Amino acid sequence: AGWCDRLYPLQEPRTKQDVSKAVVVHLDLDCFYAQVEELLDPSLKGKPVGVTQKYLVVTCNYEARKAGITKLMNVKEAMRKCPSSLVLRSGEDLTPYRSYSRK
């Protein structure tokens, strides 16, 4: 068992009432860098945005995902899939993302 299993042991619900009290939370942290780029430049809102590091799209927003862009896609392939509207931002400098993550 890993450290997470030791800290948070999985317990089976004992009754139907236990199940009905369950809360499931889903956070899309993959999209975080793209959201920061939209906050830094509001004109990007609604446009397909990809954040790059080296030659890869490390993350993208939902508009880019609709166009077929995926995480860890080669930049050249992403540009082929969405040549006219994809906006690429460099994510090499992590400073703005760290700053927004503290807010």
N, CA, C and O atoms as a GROMACS GRO file, in nm:
protein
  412
    1ALA      N    1   0.083  -0.119   0.000
    1ALA     CA    2   0.000   0.000   0.000
    1ALA      C    3   0.088   0.125   0.000
    1ALA      O    4   0.192   0.128   0.065
    2GLY      N    5   0.044   0.225  -0.072
    2GLY     CA    6   0.118   0.351  -0.080
    2GLY      C    7   0.087   0.442   0.037
    2GLY      O    8   0.003   0.411   0.121
    3TRP      N    9   0.156   0.556   0.041
    3TRP     CA   10   0.138   0.650   0.152
    3TRP      C   11  -0.005   0.703   0.156
    3TRP      O   12  -0.059   0.726   0.264
    4CYS      N   13  -0.066   0.722   0.040
    4CYS     CA   14  -0.202   0.775   0.036
    4CYS      C   15  -0.300   0.676   0.097
    4CYS      O   16  -0.394   0.714   0.168
    5ASP      N   17  -0.279   0.548   0.070
    5ASP     CA   18  -0.366   0.444   0.128
    5ASP      C   19  -0.354   0.439   0.279
    5ASP      O   20  -0.452   0.412   0.349
    6ARG      N   21  -0.233   0.466   0.331
    6ARG     CA   22  -0.215   0.464   0.477
    6ARG      C   23  -0.281   0.585   0.542
    6ARG      O   24  -0.338   0.574   0.650
    7LEU      N   25  -0.272   0.703   0.475
    7LEU     CA   26  -0.333   0.823   0.532
    7LEU      C   27  -0.484   0.825   0.518
    7LEU      O   28  -0.556   0.868   0.609
    8TYR      N   29  -0.532   0.778   0.404
    8TYR     CA   30  -0.675   0.782   0.375
    8TYR      C   31  -0.723   0.642   0.337
    8TYR      O   32  -0.745   0.615   0.219
    9PRO      N   33  -0.740   0.554   0.435
    9PRO     CA   34  -0.782   0.417   0.401
    9PRO      C   35  -0.922   0.418   0.338
    9PRO      O   36  -1.012   0.487   0.384
   10LEU      N   37  -0.936   0.341   0.233
   10LEU     CA   38  -1.064   0.330   0.163
   10LEU      C   39  -1.160   0.247   0.247
   10LEU      O   40  -1.129   0.135   0.288
   11GLN      N   41  -1.276   0.305   0.271
   11GLN     CA   42  -1.376   0.233   0.350
   11GLN      C   43  -1.499   0.214   0.264
   11GLN      O   44  -1.545   0.306   0.196
   12GLU      N   45  -1.552   0.095   0.268
   12GLU     CA   46  -1.675   0.066   0.195
   12GLU      C   47  -1.792   0.133   0.267
   12GLU      O   48  -1.797   0.133   0.390
   13PRO      N   49  -1.888   0.189   0.191
   13PRO     CA   50  -2.007   0.245   0.256
   13PRO      C   51  -2.083   0.135   0.330
   13PRO      O   52  -2.098   0.024   0.279
   14ARG      N   53  -2.130   0.167   0.448
   14ARG     CA   54  -2.199   0.067   0.529
   14ARG      C   55  -2.349   0.064   0.500
   14ARG      O   56  -2.412  -0.042   0.509
   15THR      N   57  -2.405   0.178   0.464
   15THR     CA   58  -2.549   0.183   0.439
   15THR      C   59  -2.575   0.266   0.314
   15THR      O   60  -2.485   0.331   0.261
   16LYS      N   61  -2.699   0.263   0.266
   16LYS     CA   62  -2.738   0.346   0.152
   16LYS      C   63  -2.725   0.495   0.187
   16LYS      O   64  -2.696   0.578   0.101
   17GLN      N   65  -2.748   0.526   0.314
   17GLN     CA   66  -2.735   0.666   0.357
   17GLN      C   67  -2.591   0.714   0.343
   17GLN      O   68  -2.568   0.830   0.307
   18ASP      N   69  -2.493   0.626   0.371
   18ASP     CA   70  -2.352   0.664   0.354
   18ASP      C   71  -2.323   0.696   0.209
   18ASP      O   72  -2.251   0.792   0.180
   19VAL      N   73  -2.379   0.618   0.116
   19VAL     CA   74  -2.356   0.641  -0.026
   19VAL      C   75  -2.420   0.773  -0.069
   19VAL      O   76  -2.360   0.847  -0.147
   20SER      N   77  -2.539   0.803  -0.020
   20SER     CA   78  -2.607   0.925  -0.061
   20SER      C   79  -2.537   1.050  -0.008
   20SER      O   80  -2.561   1.159  -0.060
   21LYS      N   81  -2.453   1.037   0.091
   21LYS     CA   82  -2.379   1.151   0.146
   21LYS      C   83  -2.246   1.172   0.074
   21LYS      O   84  -2.176   1.270   0.100
   22ALA      N   85  -2.212   1.082  -0.015
   22ALA     CA   86  -2.083   1.092  -0.084
   22ALA      C   87  -2.079   1.215  -0.174
   22ALA      O   88  -2.178   1.251  -0.236
   23VAL      N   89  -1.963   1.278  -0.181
   23VAL     CA   90  -1.941   1.393  -0.267
   23VAL      C   91  -1.822   1.362  -0.356
   23VAL      O   92  -1.716   1.320  -0.308
   24VAL      N   93  -1.839   1.382  -0.486
   24VAL     CA   94  -1.731   1.360  -0.580
   24VAL      C   95  -1.689   1.496  -0.635
   24VAL      O   96  -1.772   1.572  -0.686
   25VAL      N   97  -1.562   1.526  -0.626
   25VAL     CA   98  -1.509   1.654  -0.676
   25VAL      C   99  -1.410   1.624  -0.787
   25VAL      O  100  -1.320   1.541  -0.771
   26HIS      N  101  -1.428   1.692  -0.900
   26HIS     CA  102  -1.335   1.674  -1.012
   26HIS      C  103  -1.275   1.810  -1.045
   26HIS      O  104  -1.347   1.904  -1.076
   27LEU      N  105  -1.145   1.819  -1.039
   27LEU     CA  106  -1.075   1.943  -1.074
   27LEU      C  107  -0.990   1.917  -1.198
   27LEU      O  108  -0.910   1.823  -1.200
   28ASP      N  109  -1.006   1.999  -1.299
   28ASP     CA  110  -0.926   1.984  -1.421
   28ASP      C  111  -0.804   2.074  -1.408
   28ASP      O  112  -0.802   2.187  -1.457
   29LEU      N  113  -0.702   2.022  -1.343
   29LEU     CA  114  -0.581   2.101  -1.324
   29LEU      C  115  -0.494   2.104  -1.450
   29LEU      O  116  -0.402   2.185  -1.460
   30ASP      N  117  -0.522   2.016  -1.544
   30ASP     CA  118  -0.450   2.019  -1.670
   30ASP      C  119  -0.471   2.150  -1.743
   30ASP      O  120  -0.381   2.200  -1.810
   31CYS      N  121  -0.588   2.205  -1.731
   31CYS     CA  122  -0.625   2.327  -1.802
   31CYS      C  123  -0.574   2.454  -1.731
   31CYS      O  124  -0.592   2.564  -1.783
   32PHE      N  125  -0.513   2.439  -1.615
   32PHE     CA  126  -0.475   2.554  -1.532
   32PHE      C  127  -0.385   2.653  -1.605
   32PHE      O  128  -0.411   2.773  -1.603
   33TYR      N  129  -0.280   2.606  -1.671
   33TYR     CA  130  -0.187   2.696  -1.740
   33TYR      C  131  -0.260   2.776  -1.847
   33TYR      O  132  -0.238   2.897  -1.861
   34ALA      N  133  -0.347   2.711  -1.922
   34ALA     CA  134  -0.423   2.780  -2.026
   34ALA      C  135  -0.516   2.884  -1.964
   34ALA      O  136  -0.535   2.993  -2.020
   35GLN      N  137  -0.574   2.852  -1.850
   35GLN     CA  138  -0.661   2.949  -1.783
   35GLN      C  139  -0.582   3.070  -1.735
   35GLN      O  140  -0.632   3.183  -1.742
   36VAL      N  141  -0.461   3.048  -1.688
   36VAL     CA  142  -0.376   3.160  -1.646
   36VAL      C  143  -0.346   3.248  -1.766
   36VAL      O  144  -0.349   3.371  -1.754
   37GLU      N  145  -0.317   3.189  -1.880
   37GLU     CA  146  -0.290   3.268  -2.001
   37GLU      C  147  -0.411   3.353  -2.038
   37GLU      O  148  -0.396   3.467  -2.082
   38GLU      N  149  -0.532   3.298  -2.021
   38GLU     CA  150  -0.653   3.374  -2.050
   38GLU      C  151  -0.672   3.488  -1.950
   38GLU      O  152  -0.721   3.595  -1.986
   39LEU      N  153  -0.632   3.467  -1.824
   39LEU     CA  154  -0.641   3.575  -1.726
   39LEU      C  155  -0.540   3.685  -1.756
   39LEU      O  156  -0.569   3.803  -1.737
   40LEU      N  157  -0.421   3.646  -1.802
   40LEU     CA  158  -0.318   3.744  -1.836
   40LEU      C  159  -0.354   3.822  -1.962
   40LEU      O  160  -0.319   3.939  -1.975
   41ASP      N  161  -0.424   3.759  -2.055
   41ASP     CA  162  -0.464   3.822  -2.181
   41ASP      C  163  -0.610   3.787  -2.210
   41ASP      O  164  -0.638   3.687  -2.275
   42PRO      N  165  -0.703   3.869  -2.160
   42PRO     CA  166  -0.846   3.839  -2.174
   42PRO      C  167  -0.893   3.826  -2.320
   42PRO      O  168  -1.000   3.770  -2.344
   43SER      N  169  -0.816   3.875  -2.416
   43SER     CA  170  -0.856   3.862  -2.557
   43SER      C  171  -0.850   3.716  -2.603
   43SER      O  172  -0.904   3.682  -2.708
   44LEU      N  173  -0.786   3.629  -2.525
   44LEU     CA  174  -0.777   3.487  -2.560
   44LEU      C  175  -0.903   3.409  -2.524
   44LEU      O  176  -0.922   3.297  -2.571
   45LYS      N  177  -0.989   3.468  -2.443
   45LYS     CA  178  -1.111   3.400  -2.398
   45LYS      C  179  -1.194   3.356  -2.519
   45LYS      O  180  -1.225   3.437  -2.607
   46GLY      N  181  -1.229   3.227  -2.524
   46GLY     CA  182  -1.309   3.174  -2.632
   46GLY      C  183  -1.229   3.126  -2.752
   46GLY      O  184  -1.285   3.069  -2.846
   47LYS      N  185  -1.098   3.149  -2.751
   47LYS     CA  186  -1.012   3.104  -2.860
   47LYS      C  187  -0.937   2.978  -2.816
   47LYS      O  188  -0.914   2.959  -2.697
   48PRO      N  189  -0.900   2.892  -2.911
   48PRO     CA  190  -0.820   2.775  -2.874
   48PRO      C  191  -0.679   2.817  -2.833
   48PRO      O  192  -0.606   2.878  -2.911
   49VAL      N  193  -0.641   2.784  -2.711
   49VAL     CA  194  -0.512   2.823  -2.656
   49VAL      C  195  -0.435   2.698  -2.613
   49VAL      O  196  -0.489   2.611  -2.545
   50GLY      N  197  -0.309   2.692  -2.654
   50GLY     CA  198  -0.221   2.585  -2.610
   50GLY      C  199  -0.100   2.645  -2.542
   50GLY      O  200  -0.050   2.749  -2.585
   51VAL      N  201  -0.051   2.582  -2.438
   51VAL     CA  202   0.069   2.627  -2.368
   51VAL      C  203   0.180   2.528  -2.402
   51VAL      O  204   0.163   2.407  -2.387
   52THR      N  205   0.292   2.582  -2.448
   52THR     CA  206   0.401   2.496  -2.495
   52THR      C  207   0.521   2.500  -2.402
   52THR      O  208   0.546   2.600  -2.334
   53GLN      N  209   0.593   2.392  -2.401
   53GLN     CA  210   0.725   2.383  -2.339
   53GLN      C  211   0.808   2.300  -2.435
   53GLN      O  212   0.773   2.188  -2.471
   54LYS      N  213   0.919   2.358  -2.476
   54LYS     CA  214   1.004   2.296  -2.578
   54LYS      C  215   0.922   2.280  -2.706
   54LYS      O  216   0.879   2.381  -2.762
   55TYR      N  217   0.900   2.162  -2.753
   55TYR     CA  218   0.829   2.140  -2.880
   55TYR      C  219   0.694   2.072  -2.858
   55TYR      O  220   0.635   2.018  -2.952
   56LEU      N  221   0.644   2.074  -2.735
   56LEU     CA  222   0.518   2.008  -2.702
   56LEU      C  223   0.412   2.105  -2.652
   56LEU      O  224   0.444   2.205  -2.587
   57VAL      N  225   0.288   2.076  -2.682
   57VAL     CA  226   0.175   2.144  -2.619
   57VAL      C  227   0.153   2.071  -2.488
   57VAL      O  228   0.104   1.958  -2.487
   58VAL      N  229   0.189   2.135  -2.377
   58VAL     CA  230   0.180   2.066  -2.248
   58VAL      C  231   0.039   2.070  -2.190
   58VAL      O  232   0.002   1.985  -2.109
   59THR      N  233  -0.039   2.167  -2.232
   59THR     CA  234  -0.179   2.173  -2.193
   59THR      C  235  -0.252   2.267  -2.287
   59THR      O  236  -0.190   2.344  -2.360
   60CYS      N  237  -0.385   2.258  -2.284
   60CYS     CA  238  -0.465   2.346  -2.370
   60CYS      C  239  -0.602   2.365  -2.306
   60CYS      O  240  -0.642   2.291  -2.217
   61ASN      N  241  -0.673   2.466  -2.356
   61ASN     CA  242  -0.807   2.492  -2.302
   61ASN      C  243  -0.911   2.406  -2.374
   61ASN      O  244  -0.877   2.330  -2.465
   62TYR      N  245  -1.035   2.418  -2.333
   62TYR     CA  246  -1.141   2.334  -2.389
   62TYR      C  247  -1.167   2.364  -2.536
   62TYR      O  248  -1.201   2.273  -2.612
   63GLU      N  249  -1.152   2.489  -2.576
   63GLU     CA  250  -1.172   2.523  -2.717
   63GLU      C  251  -1.069   2.450  -2.804
   63GLU      O  252  -1.103   2.401  -2.912
   64ALA      N  253  -0.944   2.444  -2.758
   64ALA     CA  254  -0.841   2.372  -2.832
   64ALA      C  255  -0.870   2.222  -2.833
   64ALA      O  256  -0.846   2.154  -2.933
   65ARG      N  257  -0.920   2.171  -2.723
   65ARG     CA  258  -0.953   2.028  -2.716
   65ARG      C  259  -1.062   1.992  -2.817
   65ARG      O  260  -1.058   1.885  -2.878
   66LYS      N  261  -1.159   2.083  -2.833
   66LYS     CA  262  -1.265   2.060  -2.932
   66LYS      C  263  -1.207   2.052  -3.072
   66LYS      O  264  -1.262   1.983  -3.158
   67ALA      N  265  -1.097   2.122  -3.097
   67ALA     CA  266  -1.032   2.122  -3.229
   67ALA      C  267  -0.940   2.002  -3.246
   67ALA      O  268  -0.877   1.987  -3.351
   68GLY      N  269  -0.929   1.915  -3.145
   68GLY     CA  270  -0.848   1.795  -3.156
   68GLY      C  271  -0.709   1.807  -3.097
   68GLY      O  272  -0.628   1.715  -3.113
   69ILE      N  273  -0.679   1.917  -3.030
   69ILE     CA  274  -0.549   1.935  -2.968
   69ILE      C  275  -0.549   1.857  -2.836
   69ILE      O  276  -0.647   1.859  -2.763
   70THR      N  277  -0.439   1.788  -2.808
   70THR     CA  278  -0.430   1.710  -2.684
   70THR      C  279  -0.302   1.744  -2.609
   70THR      O  280  -0.208   1.800  -2.664
   71LYS      N  281  -0.302   1.709  -2.483
   71LYS     CA  282  -0.184   1.726  -2.398
   71LYS      C  283  -0.069   1.644  -2.456
   71LYS      O  284  -0.088   1.532  -2.501
   72LEU      N  285   0.050   1.702  -2.453
   72LEU     CA  286   0.174   1.640  -2.500
   72LEU      C  287   0.176   1.614  -2.650
   72LEU      O  288   0.248   1.527  -2.698
   73MET      N  289   0.096   1.690  -2.723
   73MET     CA  290   0.097   1.683  -2.870
   73MET      C  291   0.214   1.768  -2.921
   73MET      O  292   0.243   1.874  -2.866
   74ASN      N  293   0.278   1.722  -3.026
   74ASN     CA  294   0.384   1.798  -3.090
   74ASN      C  295   0.325   1.929  -3.143
   74ASN      O  296   0.214   1.929  -3.197
   75VAL      N  297   0.398   2.039  -3.128
   75VAL     CA  298   0.349   2.170  -3.171
   75VAL      C  299   0.316   2.170  -3.321
   75VAL      O  300   0.215   2.228  -3.361
   76LYS      N  301   0.399   2.106  -3.402
   76LYS     CA  302   0.372   2.103  -3.547
   76LYS      C  303   0.241   2.032  -3.577
   76LYS      O  304   0.164   2.077  -3.663
   77GLU      N  305   0.214   1.922  -3.508
   77GLU     CA  306   0.089   1.851  -3.530
   77GLU      C  307  -0.030   1.936  -3.484
   77GLU      O  308  -0.134   1.938  -3.551
   78ALA      N  309  -0.015   2.005  -3.372
   78ALA     CA  310  -0.123   2.092  -3.323
   78ALA      C  311  -0.153   2.203  -3.424
   78ALA      O  312  -0.269   2.236  -3.448
   79MET      N  313  -0.049   2.260  -3.483
   79MET     CA  314  -0.070   2.364  -3.583
   79MET      C  315  -0.136   2.309  -3.709
   79MET      O  316  -0.212   2.380  -3.774
   80ARG      N  317  -0.109   2.184  -3.744
   80ARG     CA  318  -0.177   2.122  -3.859
   80ARG      C  319  -0.325   2.101  -3.830
   80ARG      O  320  -0.409   2.118  -3.919
   81LYS      N  321  -0.358   2.065  -3.706
   81LYS     CA  322  -0.498   2.040  -3.671
   81LYS      C  323  -0.580   2.168  -3.662
   81LYS      O  324  -0.700   2.166  -3.688
   82CYS      N  325  -0.517   2.276  -3.626
   82CYS     CA  326  -0.589   2.401  -3.601
   82CYS      C  327  -0.503   2.518  -3.651
   82CYS      O  328  -0.459   2.602  -3.572
   83PRO      N  329  -0.478   2.525  -3.783
   83PRO     CA  330  -0.379   2.619  -3.835
   83PRO      C  331  -0.415   2.766  -3.825
   83PRO      O  332  -0.326   2.850  -3.808
   84SER      N  333  -0.542   2.800  -3.834
   84SER     CA  334  -0.576   2.942  -3.842
   84SER      C  335  -0.609   3.007  -3.709
   84SER      O  336  -0.599   3.129  -3.696
   85SER      N  337  -0.648   2.927  -3.610
   85SER     CA  338  -0.697   2.992  -3.488
   85SER      C  339  -0.626   2.952  -3.359
   85SER      O  340  -0.653   3.012  -3.254
   86LEU      N  341  -0.536   2.854  -3.362
   86LEU     CA  342  -0.469   2.812  -3.239
   86LEU      C  343  -0.370   2.919  -3.193
   86LEU      O  344  -0.284   2.962  -3.270
   87VAL      N  345  -0.382   2.960  -3.067
   87VAL     CA  346  -0.289   3.055  -3.008
   87VAL      C  347  -0.196   2.977  -2.915
   87VAL      O  348  -0.241   2.911  -2.822
   88LEU      N  349  -0.066   2.984  -2.942
   88LEU     CA  350   0.031   2.914  -2.858
   88LEU      C  351   0.105   3.013  -2.771
   88LEU      O  352   0.150   3.117  -2.818
   89ARG      N  353   0.116   2.981  -2.645
   89ARG     CA  354   0.190   3.062  -2.548
   89ARG      C  355   0.300   2.977  -2.488
   89ARG      O  356   0.280   2.858  -2.462
   90SER      N  357   0.416   3.036  -2.468
   90SER     CA  358   0.528   2.963  -2.407
   90SER      C  359   0.505   2.948  -2.258
   90SER      O  360   0.474   3.045  -2.189
   91GLY      N  361   0.519   2.826  -2.209
   91GLY     CA  362   0.506   2.800  -2.067
   91GLY      C  363   0.639   2.770  -2.002
   91GLY      O  364   0.645   2.708  -1.895
   92GLU      N  365   0.747   2.815  -2.065
   92GLU     CA  366   0.881   2.789  -2.011
   92GLU      C  367   0.903   2.858  -1.876
   92GLU      O  368   0.963   2.801  -1.785
   93ASP      N  369   0.853   2.982  -1.864
   93ASP     CA  370   0.867   3.056  -1.738
   93ASP      C  371   0.747   3.023  -1.650
   93ASP      O  372   0.635   3.063  -1.682
   94LEU      N  373   0.770   2.953  -1.542
   94LEU     CA  374   0.660   2.909  -1.454
   94LEU      C  375   0.615   3.015  -1.354
   94LEU      O  376   0.520   2.992  -1.280
   95THR      N  377   0.681   3.130  -1.352
   95THR     CA  378   0.651   3.235  -1.253
   95THR      C  379   0.503   3.275  -1.251
   95THR      O  380   0.444   3.278  -1.143
   96PRO      N  381   0.440   3.306  -1.366
   96PRO     CA  382   0.299   3.348  -1.357
   96PRO      C  383   0.208   3.238  -1.306
   96PRO      O  384   0.110   3.267  -1.236
   97TYR      N  385   0.237   3.113  -1.339
   97TYR     CA  386   0.153   3.002  -1.294
   97TYR      C  387   0.167   2.982  -1.143
   97TYR      O  388   0.069   2.956  -1.073
   98ARG      N  389   0.288   2.995  -1.094
   98ARG     CA  390   0.310   2.985  -0.948
   98ARG      C  391   0.239   3.098  -0.876
   98ARG      O  392   0.179   3.077  -0.770
   99SER      N  393   0.245   3.217  -0.934
   99SER     CA  394   0.180   3.332  -0.872
   99SER      C  395   0.028   3.312  -0.865
   99SER      O  396  -0.032   3.336  -0.761
  100TYR      N  397  -0.032   3.267  -0.974
  100TYR     CA  398  -0.177   3.245  -0.975
  100TYR      C  399  -0.218   3.129  -0.887
  100TYR      O  400  -0.329   3.127  -0.834
  101SER      N  401  -0.130   3.030  -0.871
  101SER     CA  402  -0.166   2.916  -0.788
  101SER      C  403  -0.173   2.953  -0.640
  101SER      O  404  -0.235   2.883  -0.561
  102ARG      N  405  -0.109   3.062  -0.604
  102ARG     CA  406  -0.111   3.108  -0.464
  102ARG      C  407  -0.233   3.193  -0.431
  102ARG      O  408  -0.261   3.218  -0.314
  103LYS      N  409  -0.304   3.236  -0.533
  103LYS     CA  410  -0.420   3.324  -0.512
  103LYS      C  411  -0.540   3.248  -0.464
  103LYS      O  412  -0.646   3.306  -0.441
   0.00000   0.00000   0.00000
